[in-house]
Amino acid sequence: MVTNDIDHLISLLAKLPGLGPRSARRAVLHLMKRPDSLMRPLARAMDTAAETIKTCSTCGNLDTRDPCAICADARRDTSVICVVEDVADLWALERGATFKGRYHVLGGTLSALDGVTPEDLGLPQLSARVADGEVAEVILALSATVDGQTTAHVIADRLAEAAPNVTLSGLAHGVPVGGELDYLDDGTLSAAMKARRPIAGAGGP
Amino acid sequence: MVTNDIDHLISLLAKLPGLGPRSARRAVLHLMKRPDSLMRPLARAMDTAAETIKTCSTCGNLDTRDPCAICADARRDTSVICVVEDVADLWALERGATFKGRYHVLGGTLSALDGVTPEDLGLPQLSARVADGEVAEVILALSATVDGQTTAHVIADRLAEAAPNVTLSGLAHGVPVGGELDYLDDGTLSAAMKARRPIAGAGGP
């Protein structure tokens, strides 16, 4: 005998990625046992986020201010732009903390079937940013999937036209750190073999 | 460069069962892309639920009213009480839609280690409900775990004392419908063998 309020909450929670109807039910029961320590704070945090989070008009990142903290940070290198598919990818690179330049978030990949055009991904804005002279390198950090690589090709073509002097680069393919060779697919393994590097102190290949 | 508002929302969402920090990040990104169609409605639904949902003082079910819709439903059989561990178990039985009596939700199992006493599980209230004369049967639908079965024994002892004429029963053990024998544990299989039933129209065992 589930009431409408509870049903409604379950159906909304079930829309989150990684939660189905069954885990949404579990989550709702968990919340209802802790109305004051979890459910109300969560509702408030969502309201606040919906109110304050905006998309950075320069790079497409999500932040409470526009331009975002990364674009506004004067200590970051303005000569390198890293193109990523999604804000999640930007967060992942920031957790890695090796990249100190700025970003361009596409918000997806090109797709004729789904009607995603270069304009939807902000490619004209990216070309304009790159062409203004300050940028020396653009890193295309897109997924190694068919869609990601197609999009990378289109971006590379456009940028070669808009700013011929800018270096274009992509992420290295190879064995994941901590990964076992046995579990790797053939494509990754042969890419890692082709891109093999001399080991410091020993003779190269 | 995750802002504090987003971090706070992620850390709250990560407390839900089934969501860790990684899936909470994915969920938050999903929400932030749909502030008006998902994030605000979800916040509102949680606020409403925190406001309106209460625990039924008779059976321990969660509902917008007290007594809950099940206890208030005059068409349900008042002579049978089904004892369950949790509201989730009550919901599961209601989805099955074969039980037409009323419930008693314990809210957990007895545990000397965690300091859960019979009073915490509402056993005095259950004894009083059962002893008032209208109840003919109590079904102990507790988990087939050590904790569940220990709790079932304690409840059976108390009810035998409080209301000696009331029938006590437990759920049948056996092969799950749709389950494959090969994957069943030995205990379930031998319980199903011991409780084997004659097939209609054929000779019994």
Interface residues (C-beta under 8 A of the other chain):
Chain A: M1 V2 T3 D5 I6 H8 L9 L12 L13 K15 L16 P17 G18 L19 S23 R25 R26 A27 V28 L29 H30 L31 M32 P35 D36 L38 M39 R40 P41 L42 A43 R44 A45 M46 D47 T48 A49 A50 T52 I53 N61 L62 D63 T64 C68 A69 I70 D73 D86 V87 A88 L90 W91 E94
Chain B: M1 V2 T3 D5 I6 H8 L9 L12 L13 K15 L16 P17 G18 L19 S23 R25 R26 A27 V28 L29 H30 L31 M32 P35 D36 L38 M39 R40 P41 L42 A43 R44 A45 M46 D47 T48 A49 A50 T52 I53 N61 L62 D63 T64 C68 A69 I70 D73 D86 V87 A88 L90 W91 E94
